[in-house]
Amino acid sequence: MNSTEDTVSQWFADHMEQTAMAGSQVAPLIPEVADALVNTLLGDGKILACANGNANTIAQYFCTALLGRLSQDRPGLPAINLGADATTYSAICRDNRFNETFARQVTAIGKPGDTLMVFVDDGHKANLIQAILAAHERDIGVIVISAREKTDISSLLQSQDLEITLNDLEPVTATPIMMLITSALCRLVEQNLFGG
């Protein structure tokens, strides 16, 4: 192998090691979070998701898997990625209200019994913080999946909220692991609601 191949092989080895570590750390939390999502859906609630930057791809995947399908044909589940509508997003930002991009949407379409899923890999969090505060004001439960163990978001969570945190990983390392966690959640939601 040449040095580039060695580097790529090392990336894969590092990924497998980080994934195994994360699996042992977060595996006990995933069924609890999946149960909370199922309870939201059985209670006629919807799931709102938000994230910034690359983490928004995870939020979109999560909502697509629930609204469409993951591994079986079944009815669509109400899941909305608040960061997917570029027109709405830019309209809210237009008047220098970036911090309100998600909070305004949570306030407008969220209702008690819904759940807000927040995906955090790194970077700007003020708009995520505002979304969580808006969710609490509307009696909406909050679930956070984060690449970092202790953040300013963690301190906002209430006793009924849930959090899955990784071991302070950089976004490039955290993203595929967060995607795996998201897939596991969606798979459990499907199984719990529809069997299989």
Summary of the structure (lengths in Angstrom):
residues: 196
radius of gyration: 17.0
end to end distance: 43.4
largest distance: 57.2
contacts: 652
relative contact order: 0.18
helix: 55%
strand: 12%
